[in-house]
Amino acid sequence: MSYLFFPNDPPTHHELRLINLIRYKALPPTGGKFVVHTMNTDYDALAGQPFEVPSHYYDHVRRFLWRHQLLMGVEERSGELALAVGLCRRTQCYISYLDAMIESLFVEARRPRFGHDWRSNLFDLYLVVDYFVRGHEYCQGMQWTLRNPGQILEVIDVTTLDWETFYAAADDSDPVWSGLSYQFDITNVGKGDWQFLADAAAKYLGLTNPELKLGKRSRGRQGRGRQKRKRRSAAGSN
């Protein structure tokens, strides 16, 4: 199951840097396929040849890429935003996980094939987990499995699920998190909007306690407070 790939620890700084170096842009489908461009964020230029993906993945992919790029943008701006405690670490874990999921689809898309009706087993499992579990962390997947012993996620046919209703409900519940508010395009996000996106990510992850939300300045004051207490303790012991 796809949640088995969810990492226990966040990626290293170097790994995050490599993930953030690449952005994907999916163009609207034409016929039975859509084209994906790979962009190098350092140079804002194409990196490699574009490739084609079956059109039945288009809505899934554009929503997926929105979520992935939202989390990467929040992580990149973590020093400028007021983040819920624990959000940064879990965001980094999600970034690593989502990168593995989308690569499973795009690696297959780059292989020579005939026709556009093929499917990616791992990416389909990701979609099934998203539909039923509504979260991708290992503990969430295991809890859902224990609550639903009669259902085996691995054997569910992703094409039989009501995705239109599922995505309509997601758009109604939180159009910022779903991407609808920005037409699923991260370049439509204004500089002053990133706090809204960070709050939407915190809500999705269940990190909504306003008492556990620290901004850059608050973190700095908290750190300086600890240093002062240490100095006072050291002075008292002399």
Backbone as CSV, one residue per row, in Angstrom:
resi,resn,N_x,N_y,N_z,CA_x,CA_y,CA_z,C_x,C_y,C_z
1,MET,0.841,-1.190,0.000,0.000,0.000,0.000,0.880,1.244,0.000
2,SER,0.410,2.304,-0.624,1.270,3.473,-0.831,1.721,4.118,0.466
3,TYR,0.870,4.087,1.527,1.274,4.737,2.771,2.457,4.042,3.437
4,LEU,2.761,2.821,3.002,3.939,2.136,3.530,5.224,2.842,3.120
5,PHE,5.137,3.681,2.093,6.300,4.435,1.627,6.462,5.757,2.375
6,PHE,5.515,6.092,3.255,5.617,7.377,3.953,6.812,7.339,4.907
7,PRO,7.711,8.327,4.815,8.958,8.269,5.599,8.738,8.522,7.084
8,ASN,9.554,7.890,7.901,9.522,8.139,9.343,10.188,9.460,9.699
9,ASP,11.156,9.849,8.906,11.919,11.069,9.176,11.909,11.963,7.946
10,PRO,12.028,13.269,8.152,12.073,14.186,7.012,13.344,13.988,6.202
11,PRO,13.338,14.385,4.950,14.539,14.260,4.118,15.634,15.201,4.596
12,THR,16.851,14.926,4.194,17.960,15.819,4.521,17.819,17.122,3.738
13,HIS,18.594,18.113,4.135,18.576,19.393,3.427,18.950,19.198,1.961
14,HIS,19.928,18.339,1.702,20.360,18.085,0.326,19.244,17.425,-0.479
15,GLU,18.558,16.469,0.110,17.457,15.800,-0.586,16.326,16.776,-0.896
16,LEU,16.001,17.628,0.065,14.972,18.644,-0.169,15.370,19.581,-1.297
17,ARG,16.639,19.939,-1.302,17.143,20.835,-2.342,16.956,20.217,-3.728
18,LEU,17.235,18.938,-3.857,17.076,18.267,-5.146,15.610,18.196,-5.560
19,ILE,14.728,17.934,-4.591,13.298,17.876,-4.903,12.792,19.244,-5.341
20,ASN,13.200,20.283,-4.610,12.736,21.637,-4.910,13.312,22.184,-6.211
21,LEU,14.350,21.541,-6.709,14.985,22.017,-7.940,14.093,21.806,-9.163
22,ILE,13.168,20.846,-9.059,12.333,20.473,-10.201,10.870,20.802,-9.928
23,ARG,10.225,21.393,-10.926,8.778,21.599,-10.899,8.198,21.004,-12.176
24,TYR,7.000,20.457,-12.044,6.311,19.916,-13.209,5.110,20.792,-13.555
25,LYS,4.867,20.948,-14.834,3.707,21.694,-15.302,2.937,20.830,-16.289
26,ALA,1.671,20.548,-15.952,0.819,19.725,-16.810,-0.061,20.622,-17.675
27,LEU,0.011,20.436,-18.976,-0.802,21.208,-19.908,-2.152,20.524,-20.110
28,PRO,-3.202,21.275,-20.414,-4.526,20.672,-20.642,-4.464,19.583,-21.706
29,PRO,-5.273,18.539,-21.540,-5.189,17.400,-22.460,-5.688,17.723,-23.863
30,THR,-5.119,17.030,-24.802,-5.585,17.059,-26.187,-5.749,15.610,-26.623
31,GLY,-6.953,15.238,-26.963,-7.194,13.846,-27.319,-7.070,12.951,-26.105
32,GLY,-6.304,11.894,-26.245,-6.188,10.932,-25.152,-4.980,11.124,-24.272
33,LYS,-4.341,12.289,-24.348,-3.119,12.490,-23.563,-2.980,13.958,-23.163
34,PHE,-2.086,14.188,-22.189,-1.663,15.553,-21.882,-0.152,15.563,-21.731
35,VAL,0.429,16.729,-21.934,1.887,16.876,-21.930,2.336,17.462,-20.599
36,VAL,3.440,16.940,-20.079,4.039,17.446,-18.845,5.417,18.009,-19.170
37,HIS,5.653,19.247,-18.732,6.964,19.879,-18.877,7.698,19.823,-17.537
38,THR,8.981,19.565,-17.589,9.837,19.575,-16.410,10.600,20.894,-16.379
39,MET,10.482,21.631,-15.257,11.098,22.947,-15.149,12.202,22.938,-14.098
40,ASN,13.326,23.583,-14.407,14.402,23.804,-13.444,14.144,25.133,-12.746
41,THR,13.925,25.099,-11.427,13.546,26.313,-10.706,14.699,27.295,-10.557
42,ASP,15.937,26.817,-10.608,17.079,27.731,-10.510,17.156,28.655,-11.722
43,TYR,16.821,28.107,-12.880,16.966,28.867,-14.126,15.624,29.226,-14.758
44,ASP,14.532,28.751,-14.137,13.197,28.980,-14.694,13.173,28.601,-16.169
45,ALA,13.677,27.413,-16.442,13.795,26.947,-17.823,13.440,25.465,-17.893
46,LEU,13.129,25.007,-19.090,12.821,23.603,-19.287,14.032,22.736,-18.965
47,ALA,13.769,21.596,-18.360,14.834,20.641,-18.045,14.432,19.283,-18.612
48,GLY,15.011,18.915,-19.704,14.663,17.650,-20.320,13.496,17.770,-21.283
49,GLN,13.204,16.663,-21.932,12.144,16.629,-22.925,10.775,16.477,-22.259
50,PRO,9.747,17.136,-22.791,8.393,16.911,-22.270,7.952,15.477,-22.547
51,PHE,6.984,15.004,-21.800,6.493,13.645,-21.992,4.975,13.638,-21.866
52,GLU,4.360,12.546,-22.291,2.906,12.458,-22.359,2.365,11.488,-21.320
53,VAL,1.191,11.842,-20.775,0.507,11.030,-19.773,-0.939,10.857,-20.245
54,PRO,-1.552,9.696,-20.016,-2.942,9.506,-20.440,-3.875,10.553,-19.831
55,SER,-4.840,11.004,-20.619,-5.717,12.083,-20.174,-6.569,11.699,-18.972
56,HIS,-6.764,10.386,-18.722,-7.571,10.009,-17.558,-6.862,10.345,-16.245
57,TYR,-5.592,10.717,-16.302,-4.877,11.139,-15.095,-4.852,12.664,-14.925
58,TYR,-5.353,13.413,-15.872,-5.115,14.861,-15.857,-5.627,15.539,-14.586
59,ASP,-6.888,15.332,-14.230,-7.426,16.019,-13.051,-6.703,15.576,-11.791
60,HIS,-6.373,14.292,-11.702,-5.611,13.798,-10.551,-4.244,14.474,-10.476
61,VAL,-3.569,14.567,-11.609,-2.204,15.093,-11.628,-2.181,16.581,-11.315
62,ARG,-3.077,17.362,-11.881,-3.037,18.803,-11.611,-3.332,19.091,-10.147
63,ARG,-4.216,18.316,-9.526,-4.495,18.489,-8.102,-3.317,18.003,-7.265
64,PHE,-2.721,16.904,-7.683,-1.548,16.383,-6.991,-0.415,17.397,-7.028
65,LEU,-0.117,17.923,-8.215,0.981,18.877,-8.345,0.713,20.140,-7.543
66,TRP,-0.543,20.565,-7.485,-0.875,21.721,-6.646,-0.493,21.443,-5.193
67,ARG,-0.895,20.290,-4.685,-0.618,19.945,-3.282,0.889,19.864,-3.035
68,HIS,1.589,19.214,-3.951,3.036,19.064,-3.795,3.725,20.426,-3.797
69,GLN,3.358,21.286,-4.731,3.995,22.592,-4.852,3.579,23.534,-3.726
70,LEU,2.360,23.382,-3.240,1.940,24.159,-2.067,2.840,23.839,-0.880
71,LEU,3.034,22.554,-0.608,3.853,22.156,0.534,5.307,22.585,0.358
72,MET,5.831,22.472,-0.856,7.202,22.915,-1.093,7.326,24.420,-0.901
73,GLY,6.322,25.178,-1.339,6.358,26.627,-1.165,6.285,27.042,0.287
74,VAL,5.458,26.347,1.063,5.365,26.641,2.497,6.683,26.317,3.181
75,GLU,7.282,25.179,2.824,8.558,24.795,3.439,9.643,25.805,3.099
76,GLU,9.684,26.263,1.868,10.697,27.235,1.451,10.553,28.553,2.206
77,ARG,9.315,28.896,2.572,9.042,30.176,3.236,8.815,30.015,4.732
78,SER,9.247,28.913,5.295,8.953,28.618,6.699,9.481,29.683,7.648
79,GLY,10.573,30.349,7.283,11.114,31.400,8.137,10.338,32.693,8.078
80,GLU,9.428,32.823,7.113,8.669,34.054,6.937,7.228,33.928,7.412
81,LEU,6.779,32.701,7.704,5.375,32.458,8.004,5.182,32.059,9.460
82,ALA,3.962,32.232,9.947,3.583,31.737,11.271,3.046,30.321,11.085
83,LEU,3.821,29.334,11.499,3.478,27.941,11.247,3.027,27.243,12.515
84,ALA,2.050,26.359,12.370,1.650,25.508,13.479,2.835,24.645,13.898
85,VAL,2.951,24.416,15.201,4.038,23.585,15.703,3.926,22.178,15.097
86,GLY,5.002,21.684,14.566,5.030,20.371,13.939,4.767,20.389,12.452
87,LEU,4.320,21.536,11.923,3.969,21.589,10.502,5.191,21.432,9.605
88,CYS,6.290,22.058,9.966,7.465,22.036,9.094,7.975,20.609,8.895
89,ARG,8.098,19.852,9.971,8.601,18.482,9.875,7.671,17.609,9.029
90,ARG,6.376,17.706,9.296,5.439,16.855,8.562,5.319,17.287,7.106
91,THR,5.442,18.580,6.864,5.457,19.066,5.486,6.629,18.465,4.721
92,GLN,7.793,18.433,5.344,8.971,17.867,4.688,8.788,16.376,4.394
93,CYS,8.175,15.649,5.325,7.914,14.226,5.094,6.949,14.037,3.928
94,TYR,5.923,14.876,3.884,4.964,14.786,2.782,5.618,15.118,1.446
95,ILE,6.485,16.115,1.438,7.173,16.485,0.199,7.951,15.289,-0.348
96,SER,8.681,14.603,0.518,9.463,13.441,0.101,8.557,12.322,-0.411
97,TYR,7.488,12.070,0.310,6.536,11.018,-0.073,5.866,11.326,-1.410
98,LEU,5.361,12.547,-1.551,4.672,12.920,-2.782,5.615,12.884,-3.983
99,ASP,6.861,13.249,-3.753,7.834,13.191,-4.844,7.990,11.761,-5.345
100,ALA,8.025,10.803,-4.430,8.145,9.398,-4.830,6.903,8.934,-5.586
101,MET,5.724,9.388,-5.149,4.485,8.965,-5.799,4.393,9.488,-7.232
102,ILE,4.693,10.761,-7.429,4.547,11.320,-8.775,5.642,10.795,-9.702
103,GLU,6.819,10.528,-9.152,7.879,9.959,-9.987,7.502,8.562,-10.476
104,SER,6.735,7.826,-9.659,6.311,6.493,-10.090,5.450,6.577,-11.345
105,LEU,4.649,7.637,-11.447,3.829,7.837,-12.640,4.651,8.359,-13.806
106,PHE,5.488,9.351,-13.534,6.211,10.004,-14.624,7.330,9.131,-15.195
107,VAL,7.919,8.262,-14.378,8.916,7.325,-14.909,8.258,6.390,-15.919
108,GLU,7.046,5.919,-15.578,6.331,5.059,-16.522,5.941,5.822,-17.777
109,ALA,5.599,7.105,-17.609,5.182,7.907,-18.761,6.316,8.090,-19.761
110,ARG,7.547,8.047,-19.286,8.697,8.252,-20.177,9.082,6.988,-20.948
111,ARG,8.502,5.858,-20.579,8.831,4.618,-21.272,8.086,4.547,-22.605
112,PRO,8.727,3.967,-23.610,8.043,3.815,-24.904,6.813,2.915,-24.752
113,ARG,5.674,3.399,-25.259,4.429,2.642,-25.137,3.597,2.816,-26.404
114,PHE,2.618,1.915,-26.525,1.637,2.050,-27.596,0.300,2.394,-26.944
115,GLY,-0.316,3.480,-27.395,-1.610,3.863,-26.843,-1.479,4.690,-25.577
116,HIS,-2.621,5.156,-25.087,-2.647,6.023,-23.913,-3.644,5.506,-22.869
117,ASP,-3.789,4.193,-22.790,-4.732,3.626,-21.832,-4.030,2.915,-20.675
118,TRP,-2.717,3.074,-20.557,-1.982,2.400,-19.494,-2.218,3.087,-18.151
119,ARG,-1.898,2.370,-17.072,-2.069,2.913,-15.727,-0.826,2.603,-14.894
120,SER,-0.609,3.435,-13.869,0.505,3.258,-12.938,-0.035,2.638,-11.656
121,ASN,0.433,1.450,-11.312,-0.089,0.755,-10.133,0.138,1.544,-8.847
122,LEU,1.352,2.073,-8.661,1.648,2.776,-7.413,0.871,4.087,-7.321
123,PHE,0.791,4.827,-8.409,0.045,6.082,-8.363,-1.443,5.810,-8.165
124,ASP,-1.957,4.739,-8.731,-3.357,4.372,-8.496,-3.592,4.029,-7.029
125,LEU,-2.628,3.355,-6.403,-2.751,3.063,-4.976,-2.757,4.351,-4.159
126,TYR,-1.926,5.305,-4.549,-1.941,6.616,-3.890,-3.337,7.232,-3.967
127,LEU,-3.955,7.170,-5.133,-5.284,7.753,-5.311,-6.323,7.039,-4.453
128,VAL,-6.251,5.724,-4.385,-7.194,4.960,-3.566,-7.058,5.344,-2.094
129,VAL,-5.822,5.472,-1.615,-5.598,5.889,-0.225,-6.148,7.289,0.007
130,ASP,-5.930,8.187,-0.935,-6.450,9.544,-0.806,-7.970,9.530,-0.706
131,TYR,-8.605,8.679,-1.468,-10.066,8.600,-1.524,-10.656,8.062,-0.226
132,PHE,-10.085,6.989,0.296,-10.675,6.325,1.451,-10.092,6.790,2.781
133,VAL,-8.782,6.880,2.869,-8.130,7.180,4.150,-8.120,8.678,4.432
134,ARG,-8.022,9.496,3.397,-7.964,10.961,3.492,-6.685,11.430,4.181
135,GLY,-5.667,10.637,4.138,-4.359,10.964,4.685,-3.389,9.876,4.269
136,HIS,-2.095,10.160,4.318,-1.125,9.221,3.750,-0.052,8.777,4.731
137,GLU,-0.113,9.228,5.963,0.895,8.813,6.931,0.640,7.371,7.359
138,TYR,1.710,6.687,7.719,1.616,5.257,8.013,0.576,4.967,9.094
139,CYS,0.582,5.756,10.155,-0.358,5.510,11.250,-1.801,5.688,10.788
140,GLN,-2.050,6.636,9.885,-3.399,6.845,9.369,-3.863,5.643,8.552
141,GLY,-2.970,5.129,7.725,-3.309,3.965,6.925,-3.591,2.740,7.772
142,MET,-2.782,2.511,8.798,-2.978,1.352,9.658,-4.258,1.473,10.470
143,GLN,-4.566,2.669,10.973,-5.805,2.873,11.726,-7.027,2.629,10.847
144,TRP,-6.969,3.109,9.605,-8.092,2.882,8.697,-8.259,1.386,8.437
145,THR,-7.167,0.680,8.236,-7.225,-0.756,7.977,-7.842,-1.505,9.149
146,LEU,-7.495,-1.116,10.366,-8.059,-1.768,11.552,-9.548,-1.485,11.692
147,ARG,-9.970,-0.295,11.290,-11.392,0.056,11.376,-12.214,-0.575,10.257
148,ASN,-11.547,-0.981,9.194,-12.251,-1.525,8.027,-11.628,-2.857,7.606
149,PRO,-11.736,-3.872,8.470,-11.049,-5.140,8.180,-11.577,-5.849,6.938
150,GLY,-12.779,-5.508,6.508,-13.353,-6.176,5.348,-12.960,-5.570,4.019
151,GLN,-12.247,-4.441,4.054,-11.858,-3.777,2.815,-10.343,-3.866,2.605
152,ILE,-9.958,-4.230,1.419,-8.544,-4.328,1.065,-8.263,-3.267,0.011
153,LEU,-7.537,-2.250,0.396,-7.319,-1.118,-0.495,-6.603,-1.521,-1.778
154,GLU,-5.709,-2.496,-1.673,-4.904,-2.882,-2.835,-5.728,-3.458,-3.980
155,VAL,-6.914,-3.984,-3.692,-7.690,-4.637,-4.755,-8.809,-3.742,-5.282
156,ILE,-8.938,-2.531,-4.758,-9.993,-1.624,-5.218,-9.611,-1.039,-6.572
157,ASP,-10.535,-1.074,-7.496,-10.318,-0.530,-8.840,-10.529,0.982,-8.801
158,VAL,-9.461,1.735,-9.019,-9.522,3.191,-8.920,-10.508,3.783,-9.920
159,THR,-10.743,3.096,-11.026,-11.630,3.635,-12.061,-13.102,3.517,-11.689
160,THR,-13.429,2.762,-10.639,-14.829,2.605,-10.224,-15.244,3.637,-9.179
161,LEU,-14.318,4.460,-8.708,-14.613,5.420,-7.643,-15.200,6.705,-8.221
162,ASP,-16.057,7.347,-7.430,-16.752,8.560,-7.876,-15.866,9.776,-7.633
163,TRP,-14.941,10.003,-8.535,-13.983,11.091,-8.359,-14.623,12.460,-8.525
164,GLU,-15.633,12.572,-9.347,-16.284,13.868,-9.534,-16.881,14.363,-8.223
165,THR,-17.591,13.480,-7.520,-18.168,13.850,-6.223,-17.081,14.087,-5.186
166,PHE,-16.052,13.253,-5.200,-14.958,13.377,-4.238,-14.262,14.723,-4.365
167,TYR,-13.925,15.112,-5.570,-13.220,16.379,-5.769,-14.139,17.579,-5.566
168,ALA,-15.420,17.441,-5.899,-16.362,18.535,-5.648,-16.478,18.798,-4.150
169,ALA,-16.502,17.736,-3.343,-16.560,17.896,-1.890,-15.283,18.535,-1.362
170,ALA,-14.135,18.153,-1.917,-12.861,18.746,-1.494,-12.820,20.229,-1.827
171,ASP,-13.321,20.603,-2.997,-13.340,22.011,-3.394,-14.261,22.830,-2.500
172,ASP,-15.389,22.249,-2.100,-16.322,22.953,-1.216,-15.753,23.083,0.191
173,SER,-15.060,22.046,0.651,-14.541,22.033,2.018,-13.420,23.039,2.217
174,ASP,-12.457,23.078,1.314,-11.323,24.000,1.428,-10.734,24.242,0.043
175,PRO,-11.253,25.243,-0.677,-10.774,25.495,-2.039,-9.330,25.958,-2.113
176,VAL,-8.777,26.450,-0.990,-7.360,26.817,-0.989,-6.507,25.553,-1.002
177,TRP,-6.801,24.620,-0.106,-6.036,23.379,-0.048,-6.228,22.554,-1.316
178,SER,-7.442,22.500,-1.833,-7.695,21.693,-3.028,-7.063,22.298,-4.275
179,GLY,-6.869,23.625,-4.262,-6.284,24.300,-5.414,-7.267,25.068,-6.261
180,LEU,-8.564,24.878,-6.022,-9.576,25.533,-6.845,-9.450,27.051,-6.807
181,SER,-9.129,27.612,-5.633,-9.042,29.069,-5.495,-7.990,29.677,-6.410
182,TYR,-7.007,28.881,-6.803,-5.912,29.387,-7.635,-5.833,28.661,-8.978
183,GLN,-6.957,28.052,-9.381,-7.015,27.317,-10.651,-5.914,26.256,-10.742
184,PHE,-5.544,25.696,-9.582,-4.573,24.605,-9.502,-3.215,24.996,-10.081
185,ASP,-2.911,26.268,-10.030,-1.660,26.782,-10.601,-0.924,27.591,-9.538
186,ILE,0.217,27.096,-9.087,0.941,27.729,-7.989,1.449,29.112,-8.370
187,THR,1.592,29.383,-9.655,2.056,30.713,-10.070,0.982,31.776,-9.872
188,ASN,-0.243,31.373,-9.596,-1.318,32.330,-9.323,-1.339,32.794,-7.871
189,VAL,-0.489,32.226,-7.033,-0.457,32.585,-5.611,0.304,33.892,-5.432
190,GLY,-0.351,34.881,-4.833,0.310,36.148,-4.557,1.250,36.031,-3.373
191,LYS,2.203,36.942,-3.284,3.198,36.894,-2.208,2.542,36.928,-0.836
192,GLY,1.465,37.693,-0.704,0.802,37.801,0.591,-0.158,36.674,0.904
193,ASP,-0.280,35.705,-0.009,-1.245,34.619,0.182,-0.653,33.383,0.842
194,TRP,0.656,33.347,0.993,1.275,32.107,1.454,0.879,31.732,2.871
195,GLN,0.519,32.705,3.688,0.053,32.361,5.031,-1.258,31.578,4.964
196,PHE,-2.127,31.936,4.007,-3.374,31.193,3.827,-3.079,29.743,3.445
197,LEU,-2.079,29.562,2.595,-1.734,28.209,2.169,-1.133,27.407,3.319
198,ALA,-0.309,28.058,4.139,0.267,27.378,5.305,-0.831,26.972,6.282
199,ASP,-1.809,27.844,6.477,-2.918,27.528,7.377,-3.766,26.388,6.818
200,ALA,-3.942,26.359,5.497,-4.700,25.273,4.877,-3.983,23.938,5.056
201,ALA,-2.656,23.945,4.937,-1.880,22.718,5.149,-1.998,22.255,6.595
202,ALA,-1.933,23.203,7.531,-2.063,22.853,8.947,-3.433,22.251,9.234
203,LYS,-4.467,22.812,8.625,-5.825,22.285,8.811,-5.925,20.861,8.289
204,TYR,-5.369,20.604,7.120,-5.400,19.261,6.540,-4.704,18.260,7.454
205,LEU,-3.609,18.686,8.083,-2.835,17.794,8.943,-3.341,17.770,10.376
206,GLY,-4.406,18.510,10.665,-4.977,18.518,12.013,-4.208,19.353,13.003
207,LEU,-3.418,20.309,12.520,-2.605,21.173,13.388,-3.247,22.557,13.441
208,THR,-4.364,22.656,14.160,-5.148,23.892,14.109,-5.215,24.631,15.438
209,ASN,-4.490,24.187,16.449,-4.541,24.847,17.753,-3.835,26.196,17.671
210,PRO,-4.570,27.315,17.825,-3.924,28.633,17.686,-2.884,28.913,18.758
211,GLU,-2.933,28.184,19.879,-1.939,28.379,20.927,-0.603,27.742,20.557
212,LEU,-0.606,26.915,19.535,0.623,26.225,19.133,1.036,26.675,17.742
213,LYS,1.133,27.980,17.580,1.478,28.550,16.288,2.543,29.600,16.493
214,LEU,3.692,29.395,15.912,4.821,30.286,16.128,5.304,30.862,14.817
215,GLY,5.531,32.149,14.814,6.140,32.798,13.663,7.632,32.894,13.857
216,LYS,8.308,33.483,12.898,9.765,33.601,12.949,10.198,34.388,14.169
217,ARG,9.526,35.513,14.430,9.914,36.347,15.560,9.647,35.634,16.878
218,SER,8.501,34.928,16.943,8.186,34.209,18.171,9.209,33.133,18.446
219,ARG,9.629,32.421,17.386,10.642,31.387,17.579,11.943,32.006,18.070
220,GLY,12.270,33.182,17.528,13.493,33.849,17.959,13.422,34.281,19.405
221,ARG,12.266,34.858,19.813,12.120,35.285,21.205,12.177,34.096,22.133
222,GLN,11.526,32.978,21.696,11.541,31.793,22.536,12.965,31.288,22.718
223,GLY,13.746,31.283,21.631,15.129,30.826,21.716,15.961,31.718,22.608
224,ARG,15.772,33.074,22.479,16.528,33.996,23.317,16.136,33.836,24.777
225,GLY,14.841,33.517,25.013,14.405,33.315,26.392,15.090,32.132,27.028
226,ARG,15.230,31.058,26.256,15.926,29.886,26.784,17.380,30.208,27.081
227,GLN,18.017,30.986,26.191,19.412,31.351,26.417,19.566,32.182,27.684
228,LYS,18.634,33.133,27.927,18.708,33.955,29.128,18.552,33.106,30.380
229,ARG,17.599,32.136,30.325,17.398,31.281,31.490,18.644,30.456,31.776
230,LYS,19.301,29.994,30.691,20.527,29.214,30.881,21.609,30.067,31.529
231,ARG,21.720,31.347,31.064,22.749,32.218,31.627,22.469,32.500,33.098
232,ARG,21.171,32.720,33.439,20.837,32.981,34.845,21.140,31.763,35.705
233,SER,20.835,30.565,35.156,21.112,29.350,35.921,22.601,29.180,36.146
234,ALA,23.386,29.481,35.090,24.838,29.352,35.211,25.378,30.345,36.223
235,ALA,24.837,31.582,36.217,25.304,32.597,37.159,24.956,32.210,38.584
236,GLY,23.788,31.591,38.776,23.386,31.216,40.124,24.206,30.087,40.690
237,SER,24.767,29.273,39.818,25.547,28.134,40.302,26.974,28.504,40.632
238,ASN,27.412,29.742,40.210,28.794,30.160,40.479,28.913,30.732,41.890
